[in-house]
Amino acid sequence: MNVEFSASFCEPFISSLSDDAPYKELRKLAEAHGVPSLELSACQALRNIASVKRPGKSIDIGCGIGVSTLAILSGCPGTEHTAVDGNLERILIFNEFFKNRPNVRSRQMRGEQWLTGCADTYDLAFVDSVKREYPIIWQRLRPKLNEGAVAVFDDVLLYGYVCCQEAEVPAKYRSNRLEMINFLTEIFSDASLSAQIIPVSGGMLVISLP
């Protein structure tokens, strides 16, 4: 029997290996509001990255209602954390959930807008926003990353379409596919960076700075 591997195929099995209780409430709330949220396998990966990195300052760009922020805080509860999202409704839900976390602040604005105006620098960044904006976010994020920082971009495999021939990709995804391939090529061609793609969720690109 041939079984095709995919992150979504493995999700139920991964879910059975550990307790996802910290994320259940937020993921259920996200579903009720029609808000995309990080899958459990991606939450675990992000939590593990944060627990190893122990960032003094972290940022979550495209935070939604906070599932990815919760993963970062699960790995490093004391990090000084900034969460950014352009959607007001999502930020209001986020603020209610994290209101008792004094080390967490939120900003209702686009990620590239925040990065252009802020003076902060970060040890860990997680990005899960509009995929075609990843290149410009990276351009503005990199100068804000401290020495040895880690940046994580979610869903870089774009439903697997980046691995397909263009003729096999639905027309509406072809432009985004090409932009994502160009972005990945830029990252993996940069000899000053260490990068890998973790096969969880839609593919997590992990970039480590020297």
Residue frames as a rotation matrix with the C-alpha (Angstrom) as fourth column:
MET 1
0.577 0.816 0.000 0.00
0.816 -0.577 0.000 0.00
0.000 0.000 -1.000 0.00
ASN 2
-0.490 -0.710 0.505 1.32
0.696 -0.668 -0.262 3.42
0.524 0.223 0.822 -0.92
VAL 3
0.509 0.592 -0.625 0.70
0.842 -0.495 0.216 6.24
-0.182 -0.636 -0.750 1.57
GLU 4
0.075 -0.441 0.894 1.42
0.537 -0.738 -0.409 9.81
0.840 0.511 0.181 0.54
PHE 5
-0.349 -0.287 -0.892 2.96
0.929 -0.228 -0.290 11.89
-0.120 -0.931 0.346 3.32
SER 6
-0.092 0.217 0.972 1.45
0.256 -0.938 0.234 15.24
0.962 0.270 0.031 4.21
ALA 7
-0.932 -0.273 0.240 1.44
-0.121 -0.390 -0.913 17.38
0.343 -0.879 0.331 7.33
SER 8
-0.237 0.926 0.293 -2.36
-0.953 -0.281 0.117 17.32
0.191 -0.251 0.949 7.44
PHE 9
0.329 0.296 -0.897 -2.37
-0.266 0.940 0.213 13.51
0.906 0.169 0.388 7.21
CYS 10
-0.390 -0.628 -0.674 -0.13
0.484 0.483 -0.730 13.33
0.783 -0.611 0.116 10.29
GLU 11
-0.473 0.171 0.864 -2.03
-0.520 -0.846 -0.117 15.93
0.711 -0.505 0.489 12.33
PRO 12
0.635 0.761 0.133 -4.36
-0.549 0.323 0.771 13.48
0.543 -0.563 0.623 14.16
PHE 13
0.543 -0.507 -0.669 -1.42
0.572 0.807 -0.147 11.25
0.615 -0.303 0.728 15.05
ILE 14
-0.541 -0.775 0.326 0.67
0.314 -0.546 -0.777 14.19
0.780 -0.318 0.539 16.31
SER 15
-0.084 0.611 0.787 -2.32
-0.667 -0.621 0.411 15.42
0.740 -0.490 0.460 18.32
SER 16
0.808 0.456 -0.374 -2.47
-0.101 0.732 0.674 12.07
0.581 -0.507 0.637 20.13
LEU 17
0.099 -0.892 -0.441 1.12
0.586 0.410 -0.699 12.34
0.804 -0.189 0.564 21.36
SER 18
-0.852 -0.450 -0.266 0.73
0.485 -0.492 -0.723 15.28
0.195 -0.745 0.638 23.72
ASP 19
-0.029 0.848 -0.529 -1.75
0.896 -0.213 -0.391 17.42
-0.444 -0.485 -0.754 25.59
ASP 20
-0.626 -0.153 0.765 -2.99
0.605 -0.713 0.353 20.36
0.492 0.684 0.539 23.52
ALA 21
0.172 0.791 -0.587 -5.13
0.985 -0.145 0.094 21.76
-0.011 -0.595 -0.804 26.34
PRO 22
-0.349 -0.320 -0.881 -3.39
0.459 -0.878 0.137 25.18
-0.817 -0.356 0.453 26.40
TYR 23
-0.965 -0.116 -0.234 -4.46
-0.141 -0.524 0.840 25.76
-0.220 0.844 0.489 22.80
LYS 24
-0.632 0.746 0.209 -7.95
0.775 0.601 0.195 24.25
0.020 0.285 -0.958 22.80
GLU 25
0.102 0.724 -0.682 -9.78
0.664 -0.560 -0.495 27.33
-0.741 -0.402 -0.538 24.04
LEU 26
-0.212 -0.253 -0.944 -8.16
-0.353 -0.881 0.316 29.72
-0.912 0.400 0.097 21.60
ARG 27
-0.985 -0.172 -0.025 -8.40
-0.089 0.371 0.924 27.40
-0.150 0.912 -0.381 18.62
LYS 28
-0.395 0.916 0.075 -12.09
0.906 0.402 -0.131 26.82
-0.150 0.016 -0.989 19.34
LEU 29
0.200 0.417 -0.887 -12.62
0.332 -0.880 -0.339 30.56
-0.922 -0.226 -0.315 19.63
ALA 30
-0.630 -0.506 -0.589 -10.78
-0.393 -0.447 0.804 31.15
-0.670 0.738 0.082 16.36
GLU 31
-0.902 0.331 0.276 -12.98
0.430 0.653 0.623 28.61
0.026 0.681 -0.732 14.60
ALA 32
-0.043 0.949 -0.311 -16.12
0.881 -0.111 -0.461 30.26
-0.472 -0.294 -0.831 15.97
HIS 33
0.326 0.098 -0.940 -15.00
-0.045 -0.992 -0.119 33.61
-0.944 0.081 -0.319 14.54
GLY 34
0.929 0.055 0.365 -13.81
0.340 0.253 -0.905 32.20
-0.142 0.966 0.217 11.22
VAL 35
0.632 -0.771 -0.080 -10.21
-0.766 -0.637 0.081 33.14
-0.114 0.010 -0.993 11.98
PRO 36
0.580 -0.518 -0.629 -7.36
-0.028 0.759 -0.650 30.95
0.814 0.395 0.425 10.66
SER 37
0.674 -0.392 0.626 -5.22
-0.723 -0.177 0.668 29.59
-0.152 -0.903 -0.403 13.50
LEU 38
-0.274 -0.921 -0.278 -2.02
-0.923 0.333 -0.193 27.65
0.270 0.204 -0.941 13.88
GLU 39
0.571 0.418 -0.706 -2.40
-0.293 0.908 0.301 23.87
0.767 0.035 0.641 13.80
LEU 40
0.961 -0.121 0.250 -1.28
-0.213 0.256 0.943 21.90
-0.178 -0.959 0.220 16.83
SER 41
0.579 -0.790 0.199 1.85
0.810 0.586 -0.028 20.52
-0.095 0.177 0.980 15.17
ALA 42
0.104 -0.515 0.851 2.94
0.466 -0.731 -0.499 24.06
0.879 0.448 0.164 14.27
CYS 43
0.743 0.205 0.637 2.16
-0.433 -0.578 0.692 25.28
0.510 -0.790 -0.341 17.80
GLN 44
0.911 -0.408 0.057 4.40
0.234 0.626 0.744 22.58
-0.340 -0.665 0.665 19.20
ALA 45
0.273 -0.843 0.463 7.21
0.917 0.082 -0.391 23.41
0.291 0.531 0.795 16.79
LEU 46
0.211 -0.143 0.967 7.00
0.054 -0.986 -0.157 27.13
0.976 0.085 -0.201 17.57
ARG 47
0.923 0.139 0.359 6.86
-0.347 -0.101 0.932 26.44
0.166 -0.985 -0.045 21.31
ASN 48
0.725 -0.688 0.032 9.97
0.629 0.681 0.374 24.28
-0.279 -0.251 0.927 21.04
ILE 49
0.112 -0.673 0.731 11.83
0.706 -0.464 -0.535 26.94
0.700 0.576 0.423 19.07
ALA 50
0.443 0.125 0.887 10.95
-0.335 -0.895 0.294 29.53
0.831 -0.428 -0.355 21.72
SER 51
0.991 -0.041 0.130 11.96
-0.107 0.358 0.928 27.22
-0.085 -0.933 0.350 24.56
VAL 52
0.423 -0.892 0.159 15.39
0.903 0.430 0.012 26.68
-0.079 0.138 0.987 22.99
LYS 53
-0.033 -0.431 0.902 15.93
0.587 -0.739 -0.332 30.27
0.809 0.518 0.278 21.88
ARG 54
0.082 0.181 -0.980 14.63
0.971 -0.238 0.038 31.89
-0.226 -0.954 -0.195 25.10
PRO 55
-0.204 -0.198 0.959 14.07
0.676 -0.737 -0.008 35.26
0.708 0.646 0.284 23.41
GLY 56
-0.774 -0.060 -0.630 14.32
0.524 -0.619 -0.585 38.41
-0.355 -0.783 0.511 25.47
LYS 57
-0.298 0.697 -0.652 12.04
-0.546 -0.685 -0.482 40.10
-0.783 0.212 0.585 22.93
SER 58
-0.740 0.139 0.658 9.72
0.520 0.740 0.428 38.42
-0.427 0.659 -0.619 20.44
ILE 59
-0.510 0.602 -0.615 7.23
-0.675 -0.722 -0.147 39.52
-0.533 0.340 0.775 17.83
ASP 60
-0.478 0.504 0.719 4.23
0.572 0.800 -0.180 37.82
-0.666 0.325 -0.671 16.21
ILE 61
-0.720 0.177 -0.671 3.26
-0.525 -0.771 0.360 39.38
-0.454 0.611 0.649 12.87
GLY 62
-0.316 0.733 -0.602 -0.22
-0.603 0.335 0.724 38.35
0.733 0.592 0.336 11.77
CYS 63
-0.927 -0.224 0.300 -1.05
-0.371 0.439 -0.819 37.17
0.052 -0.870 -0.490 15.28
GLY 64
-0.348 0.878 -0.327 -4.79
0.162 0.400 0.902 36.68
0.923 0.261 -0.282 14.68
ILE 65
0.643 0.631 0.435 -6.48
-0.346 -0.267 0.899 36.10
0.683 -0.729 0.047 18.03
GLY 66
0.308 -0.662 0.683 -3.28
-0.944 -0.301 0.134 34.78
0.117 -0.686 -0.718 19.58
VAL 67
0.995 0.059 0.082 -2.76
-0.071 0.987 0.143 31.04
-0.073 -0.148 0.986 19.04
SER 68
0.466 -0.884 0.035 0.80
0.470 0.214 -0.857 31.57
0.750 0.416 0.515 17.79
THR 69
0.002 -0.416 0.909 1.50
-0.608 -0.722 -0.329 34.06
0.794 -0.552 -0.254 20.58
LEU 70
0.710 0.318 0.628 0.35
-0.699 0.421 0.577 31.46
-0.081 -0.849 0.522 23.11
ALA 71
0.890 -0.435 -0.136 2.77
0.372 0.866 -0.335 28.95
0.263 0.247 0.933 21.56
ILE 72
0.069 -0.901 0.429 5.67
0.096 -0.422 -0.901 31.40
0.993 0.103 0.057 21.94
LEU 73
0.049 0.009 0.999 4.71
-0.872 -0.487 0.047 32.19
0.487 -0.873 -0.016 25.54
SER 74
0.956 0.274 0.101 4.36
-0.291 0.855 0.429 28.47
0.031 -0.439 0.898 26.31
GLY 75
0.582 -0.804 -0.125 7.99
0.614 0.535 -0.581 28.07
0.534 0.261 0.804 25.30
CYS 76
-0.621 -0.782 -0.039 9.26
0.656 -0.493 -0.572 31.25
0.429 -0.381 0.819 26.92
PRO 77
0.289 0.900 -0.326 6.76
0.939 -0.200 0.281 32.78
0.188 -0.387 -0.903 29.39
GLY 78
0.263 -0.236 -0.936 8.97
0.609 -0.711 0.351 35.74
-0.748 -0.662 -0.043 30.27
THR 79
-0.538 -0.516 0.667 9.65
0.842 -0.295 0.451 37.06
-0.036 0.804 0.593 26.79
GLU 80
-0.368 0.399 -0.840 8.75
-0.044 -0.910 -0.413 40.70
-0.929 -0.114 0.352 26.14
HIS 81
-0.580 0.216 0.785 6.26
0.710 0.606 0.358 40.05
-0.399 0.765 -0.505 23.36
THR 82
-0.510 0.435 -0.742 4.69
-0.523 -0.842 -0.133 42.24
-0.683 0.320 0.657 20.69
ALA 83
-0.416 0.477 0.774 1.74
0.687 0.723 -0.076 40.97
-0.596 0.500 -0.628 18.64
VAL 84
-0.643 0.106 -0.758 0.70
-0.431 -0.869 0.244 42.74
-0.633 0.484 0.604 15.44
ASP 85
-0.531 0.523 0.667 -2.39
0.785 0.600 0.154 42.26
-0.320 0.605 -0.729 13.26
GLY 86
-0.986 0.109 0.129 -4.26
-0.027 -0.854 0.520 44.56
0.167 0.509 0.844 10.92
ASN 87
-0.262 0.952 -0.157 -7.70
0.263 0.227 0.938 43.23
0.929 0.204 -0.310 11.87
LEU 88
-0.487 0.082 0.870 -9.33
-0.679 -0.662 -0.318 45.17
0.550 -0.745 0.378 14.72
GLU 89
0.598 0.796 0.090 -11.77
-0.691 0.456 0.561 42.43
0.406 -0.397 0.823 15.71
ARG 90
0.547 -0.462 -0.698 -8.97
0.354 0.883 -0.307 39.91
0.758 -0.080 0.647 16.08
ILE 91
-0.535 -0.798 0.279 -6.88
0.115 -0.395 -0.911 42.28
0.837 -0.456 0.303 18.17
LEU 92
-0.103 0.580 0.808 -9.81
-0.868 -0.449 0.212 42.96
0.486 -0.680 0.549 20.51
ILE 93
0.879 0.374 -0.296 -10.23
-0.233 0.878 0.418 39.21
0.416 -0.299 0.859 21.12
PHE 94
0.128 -0.939 -0.319 -6.46
0.466 0.341 -0.816 38.91
0.876 -0.044 0.481 21.54
ASN 95
-0.503 -0.355 0.788 -6.41
-0.373 -0.734 -0.568 41.69
0.779 -0.580 0.237 24.13
GLU 96
0.427 0.742 0.517 -9.17
-0.831 0.098 0.547 40.06
0.355 -0.664 0.658 26.16
PHE 97
0.858 -0.098 -0.504 -7.40
0.146 0.988 0.056 36.70
0.493 -0.122 0.862 26.23
PHE 98
0.030 -0.969 -0.244 -3.96
0.782 0.174 -0.599 38.12
0.623 -0.173 0.763 27.15
LYS 99
0.506 0.256 0.824 -5.13
-0.081 -0.937 0.341 40.97
0.859 -0.239 -0.453 29.41
ASN 100
0.967 -0.136 0.218 -3.39
-0.213 0.052 0.976 39.46
-0.143 -0.989 0.021 32.45
ARG 101
0.454 -0.862 0.225 -0.03
0.883 0.469 0.014 39.13
-0.118 0.192 0.974 30.70
PRO 102
0.759 -0.110 -0.642 1.91
0.058 -0.970 0.235 42.34
-0.649 -0.216 -0.730 31.44
ASN 103
-0.299 -0.953 -0.057 4.76
-0.079 -0.035 0.996 41.30
-0.951 0.302 -0.065 29.15
VAL 104
-0.456 0.236 0.858 2.44
0.854 0.386 0.348 41.13
-0.249 0.892 -0.378 26.12
ARG 105
-0.283 0.398 -0.872 1.38
-0.192 -0.915 -0.355 44.13
-0.940 0.067 0.336 24.04
SER 106
-0.051 0.336 0.940 -0.59
0.871 0.475 -0.122 44.28
-0.488 0.813 -0.317 20.83
ARG 107
-0.583 -0.102 -0.806 -0.74
-0.240 -0.926 0.291 46.69
-0.776 0.363 0.515 17.90
GLN 108
0.325 0.763 0.558 -3.53
0.516 0.352 -0.781 46.91
-0.793 0.542 -0.279 15.35
MET 109
0.432 -0.248 -0.867 -1.67
-0.720 -0.674 -0.166 47.62
-0.543 0.696 -0.470 12.13
ARG 110
0.938 -0.151 -0.312 -0.04
-0.142 0.653 -0.744 45.87
0.316 0.742 0.591 9.21
GLY 111
0.726 -0.676 -0.125 3.21
0.580 0.505 0.640 44.12
-0.369 -0.537 0.758 10.00
GLU 112
-0.047 -0.789 0.612 5.34
0.946 -0.233 -0.227 46.06
0.322 0.568 0.757 7.54
GLN 113
0.423 0.279 0.862 3.89
0.066 -0.959 0.277 49.31
0.904 -0.060 -0.424 8.89
TRP 114
0.997 -0.063 0.037 4.88
-0.038 -0.013 0.999 48.41
-0.062 -0.998 -0.015 12.44
LEU 115
0.451 -0.886 0.111 8.37
0.825 0.461 0.328 47.33
-0.341 -0.056 0.938 11.39
THR 116
0.117 -0.377 0.919 8.92
0.691 -0.634 -0.348 50.58
0.713 0.675 0.186 9.50
GLY 117
0.370 0.158 0.916 8.19
-0.230 -0.939 0.255 52.76
0.900 -0.305 -0.311 12.51
CYS 118
0.992 0.096 -0.078 9.29
0.048 0.282 0.958 50.77
0.114 -0.954 0.275 15.55
ALA 119
0.317 -0.924 0.216 12.64
-0.841 -0.379 -0.386 51.12
0.439 -0.059 -0.897 17.29
ASP 120
0.518 -0.050 0.854 12.56
-0.620 0.666 0.416 47.66
-0.589 -0.744 0.314 18.92
THR 121
-0.262 -0.554 -0.791 14.76
-0.846 0.526 -0.088 44.73
0.464 0.646 -0.606 17.96
TYR 122
0.635 0.693 0.340 13.90
-0.769 0.606 0.202 41.08
-0.066 -0.390 0.918 18.45
ASP 123
-0.498 -0.765 0.407 15.42
-0.740 0.620 0.261 37.69
-0.452 -0.171 -0.875 19.22
LEU 124
-0.758 0.349 0.551 12.49
0.468 0.879 0.088 35.71
-0.454 0.324 -0.830 17.79
ALA 125
-0.514 0.635 -0.577 9.98
-0.747 -0.662 -0.064 36.64
-0.423 0.398 0.814 15.09
PHE 126
-0.589 0.433 0.682 7.01
0.517 0.851 -0.094 34.65
-0.621 0.297 -0.726 13.86
VAL 127
-0.662 0.321 -0.677 5.29
-0.626 -0.734 0.264 35.70
-0.412 0.598 0.687 10.63
ASP 128
-0.688 0.548 0.476 1.93
0.632 0.775 0.021 34.34
-0.357 0.315 -0.879 9.46
SER 129
-0.163 0.589 -0.792 0.40
-0.221 -0.804 -0.552 37.10
-0.962 0.085 0.261 7.37
VAL 130
0.847 0.471 -0.246 -0.49
-0.305 0.052 -0.951 37.53
-0.435 0.881 0.188 3.69
LYS 131
0.492 -0.696 0.523 1.97
0.552 0.714 0.430 35.30
-0.673 0.077 0.736 1.85
ARG 132
0.504 -0.301 0.810 2.70
0.763 -0.284 -0.580 37.67
0.404 0.910 0.087 -1.02
GLU 133
0.819 -0.175 0.547 3.89
-0.312 -0.935 0.168 40.20
0.482 -0.308 -0.820 1.57
TYR 134
0.856 -0.501 -0.128 6.58
0.442 0.578 0.686 37.90
-0.270 -0.643 0.716 2.99
PRO 135
0.115 -0.895 0.432 9.42
0.912 -0.077 -0.404 39.44
0.395 0.440 0.807 0.90
ILE 136
0.053 -0.081 0.995 8.70
-0.027 -0.996 -0.080 43.02
0.998 -0.022 -0.055 2.01
ILE 137
0.930 0.260 0.259 8.16
-0.269 0.000 0.963 41.92
0.251 -0.965 0.070 5.61
TRP 138
0.646 -0.752 -0.133 11.52
0.756 0.607 0.245 40.14
-0.103 -0.259 0.960 5.54
GLN 139
-0.024 -0.666 0.745 13.25
0.626 -0.591 -0.508 43.24
0.779 0.455 0.431 4.13
ARG 140
0.175 0.176 0.969 11.88
-0.427 -0.873 0.235 45.33
0.887 -0.455 -0.077 6.99
LEU 141
0.973 0.226 0.051 12.23
-0.154 0.471 0.869 42.64
0.172 -0.853 0.493 9.66
ARG 142
0.532 -0.807 -0.257 15.86
0.681 0.588 -0.437 41.68
0.504 0.057 0.862 9.11
PRO 143
-0.287 -0.695 0.660 17.32
0.055 -0.700 -0.712 44.99
0.956 -0.168 0.239 10.36
LYS 144
0.242 0.482 0.842 15.19
-0.820 -0.363 0.443 44.56
0.519 -0.797 0.307 13.50
LEU 145
0.906 0.077 -0.416 16.65
0.072 0.941 0.330 41.14
0.417 -0.329 0.847 14.34
ASN 146
0.619 -0.691 0.373 19.39
-0.718 -0.306 0.625 40.85
-0.317 -0.655 -0.686 16.93
GLU 147
-0.311 -0.825 -0.473 22.55
-0.881 0.436 -0.182 38.83
0.356 0.360 -0.862 16.51
GLY 148
-0.990 -0.138 0.006 21.70
-0.134 0.945 -0.298 35.14
0.035 -0.296 -0.955 16.62
ALA 149
-0.341 0.938 0.067 17.97
-0.710 -0.210 -0.672 35.80
-0.616 -0.276 0.738 16.21
VAL 150
-0.852 0.207 0.482 15.51
0.404 0.844 0.353 33.34
-0.334 0.495 -0.802 14.66
ALA 151
-0.457 0.755 -0.470 12.70
-0.798 -0.582 -0.159 34.25
-0.393 0.302 0.868 12.25
VAL 152
-0.754 0.306 0.581 9.93
0.335 0.940 -0.059 31.78
-0.565 0.150 -0.812 11.42
PHE 153
-0.563 0.599 -0.570 7.61
-0.815 -0.518 0.260 32.15
-0.139 0.611 0.779 8.41
ASP 154
-0.388 0.505 0.771 4.53
-0.104 0.807 -0.581 29.90
-0.916 -0.305 -0.261 8.32
ASP 155
0.506 0.753 0.420 2.83
0.227 0.354 -0.907 28.18
-0.832 0.555 0.008 5.37
VAL 156
-0.084 -0.630 -0.772 5.72
-0.651 -0.553 0.521 28.70
-0.755 0.546 -0.364 2.95
LEU 157
-0.832 -0.196 0.519 4.83
0.188 0.780 0.596 25.57
-0.521 0.594 -0.613 0.95
LEU 158
-0.563 0.640 -0.522 1.58
-0.761 -0.648 0.027 27.28
-0.321 0.413 0.852 -0.08
TYR 159
0.467 0.821 0.329 -0.64
-0.685 0.571 -0.453 24.17
-0.559 -0.013 0.829 0.10
GLY 160
0.166 -0.513 0.842 2.17
0.311 0.838 0.449 22.24
-0.936 0.187 0.299 -1.59
TYR 161
0.928 0.310 0.205 1.95
0.280 -0.219 -0.935 24.31
-0.245 0.925 -0.290 -4.79
VAL 162
0.529 -0.798 -0.288 5.55
-0.788 -0.588 0.183 25.53
-0.315 0.130 -0.940 -4.54
CYS 163
-0.339 -0.654 0.676 6.59
-0.363 0.754 0.548 21.90
-0.868 -0.060 -0.493 -5.09
CYS 164
0.329 0.584 0.743 4.44
0.506 0.555 -0.660 21.50
-0.798 0.593 -0.113 -8.21
GLN 165
-0.718 -0.413 0.560 5.03
0.686 -0.287 0.669 22.36
-0.115 0.865 0.489 -11.83
GLU 166
-0.848 0.369 -0.381 3.31
-0.308 -0.927 -0.212 25.59
-0.431 -0.062 0.900 -12.82
ALA 167
-0.625 0.621 -0.474 0.94
-0.500 0.148 0.853 23.74
0.600 0.770 0.218 -15.15
GLU 168
-0.440 0.426 -0.791 -0.33
0.574 0.810 0.117 21.71
0.691 -0.402 -0.601 -12.18
VAL 169
-0.800 0.061 -0.597 -1.16
0.498 -0.487 -0.717 24.79
-0.335 -0.871 0.360 -10.10
PRO 170
0.269 0.949 0.162 -4.62
0.941 -0.222 -0.257 26.43
-0.208 0.222 -0.953 -10.24
ALA 171
0.032 -0.279 0.960 -4.44
0.686 -0.693 -0.224 29.76
0.727 0.665 0.169 -12.02
LYS 172
0.770 0.377 0.514 -5.40
-0.029 -0.785 0.618 31.79
0.637 -0.491 -0.594 -8.94
TYR 173
0.881 -0.472 -0.038 -2.34
0.118 0.140 0.983 30.51
-0.458 -0.871 0.179 -7.05
ARG 174
0.570 -0.705 0.422 0.29
0.791 0.331 -0.515 30.83
0.224 0.627 0.746 -9.77
SER 175
0.391 -0.422 0.818 1.33
-0.073 -0.900 -0.429 34.38
0.918 0.108 -0.382 -8.98
ASN 176
0.705 -0.087 0.704 1.61
-0.708 -0.152 0.690 33.67
0.047 -0.984 -0.169 -5.24
ARG 177
0.886 -0.393 0.246 3.51
0.348 0.915 0.206 30.45
-0.306 -0.097 0.947 -5.98
LEU 178
0.430 -0.752 0.500 6.09
0.621 -0.156 -0.768 32.30
0.655 0.641 0.400 -8.05
GLU 179
0.394 -0.249 0.885 6.50
-0.493 -0.870 -0.025 35.01
0.776 -0.426 -0.465 -5.42
MET 180
0.846 -0.061 0.529 6.96
-0.468 0.388 0.794 32.40
-0.254 -0.920 0.299 -2.70
ILE 181
0.750 -0.618 0.237 9.53
0.661 0.714 -0.230 30.49
-0.027 0.329 0.944 -4.77
ASN 182
0.309 -0.636 0.707 11.43
0.238 -0.668 -0.705 33.74
0.921 0.386 -0.055 -5.33
PHE 183
0.574 -0.039 0.818 11.31
-0.721 -0.497 0.482 34.47
0.388 -0.867 -0.313 -1.60
LEU 184
0.906 -0.229 0.357 12.58
-0.032 0.802 0.596 31.01
-0.423 -0.551 0.719 -0.68
THR 185
0.596 -0.716 0.363 15.31
0.705 0.250 -0.664 31.26
0.384 0.652 0.654 -3.31
GLU 186
0.379 -0.421 0.824 16.41
-0.284 -0.900 -0.330 34.58
0.881 -0.109 -0.461 -1.82
ILE 187
0.712 -0.056 0.700 16.63
-0.700 0.022 0.714 33.10
-0.055 -0.998 -0.023 1.67
PHE 188
0.829 -0.355 0.433 18.42
0.223 0.919 0.326 29.88
-0.513 -0.174 0.841 0.72
SER 189
0.579 -0.637 0.509 20.84
0.610 -0.075 -0.789 31.75
0.541 0.767 0.345 -1.56
ASP 190
0.619 -0.320 0.717 21.98
-0.519 -0.852 0.068 34.05
0.590 -0.414 -0.694 1.25
ALA 191
0.099 -0.690 -0.717 25.20
0.287 0.710 -0.644 32.53
0.953 -0.142 0.268 2.59
SER 192
-0.710 -0.376 0.596 24.97
-0.380 -0.508 -0.773 34.63
0.593 -0.775 0.218 5.75
LEU 193
0.040 0.837 0.546 21.81
-0.998 0.011 0.057 32.80
0.042 -0.547 0.836 6.84
SER 194
-0.992 -0.123 0.034 21.05
-0.125 0.990 -0.066 29.29
-0.025 -0.070 -0.997 8.03
ALA 195
-0.256 0.961 -0.100 17.60
-0.953 -0.269 -0.137 28.19
-0.159 0.061 0.985 6.87
GLN 196
-0.998 0.064 0.008 15.46
0.064 0.982 0.177 25.07
0.004 0.178 -0.984 6.85
ILE 197
-0.273 0.962 -0.030 11.86
-0.793 -0.207 0.572 24.14
0.544 0.180 0.820 6.20
ILE 198
-0.881 0.074 0.467 10.15
-0.302 0.671 -0.677 22.11
-0.364 -0.738 -0.569 8.92
PRO 199
-0.759 0.588 -0.281 7.39
-0.100 0.321 0.942 19.86
0.644 0.742 -0.185 7.48
VAL 200
-0.629 0.655 -0.419 4.62
0.683 0.208 -0.700 20.83
-0.371 -0.727 -0.578 9.91
SER 201
0.132 0.779 -0.613 1.36
0.105 -0.626 -0.773 22.59
-0.986 0.038 -0.164 9.10
GLY 202
0.964 0.233 0.125 1.88
0.155 -0.112 -0.982 24.22
-0.215 0.966 -0.144 5.69
GLY 203
0.321 -0.926 0.196 5.65
0.824 0.172 -0.541 24.22
0.467 0.335 0.818 6.03
MET 204
0.951 -0.053 -0.306 7.56
0.155 -0.774 0.614 26.45
-0.269 -0.631 -0.727 8.48
LEU 205
0.431 -0.837 0.337 10.63
0.388 -0.166 -0.907 28.30
0.815 0.522 0.253 7.21
VAL 206
0.874 -0.226 -0.429 13.10
0.386 -0.212 0.898 28.77
-0.294 -0.951 -0.098 10.06
ILE 207
0.516 -0.696 0.499 15.83
0.248 -0.436 -0.865 31.36
0.820 0.570 -0.052 9.46
SER 208
0.709 -0.382 -0.593 18.74
0.638 -0.011 0.770 31.66
-0.301 -0.924 0.236 11.88
LEU 209
0.842 -0.448 0.302 20.98
-0.227 -0.801 -0.554 34.72
0.490 0.398 -0.776 11.83
PRO 210
0.097 -0.888 -0.450 24.66
0.550 0.425 -0.720 34.46
0.830 -0.177 0.529 12.70
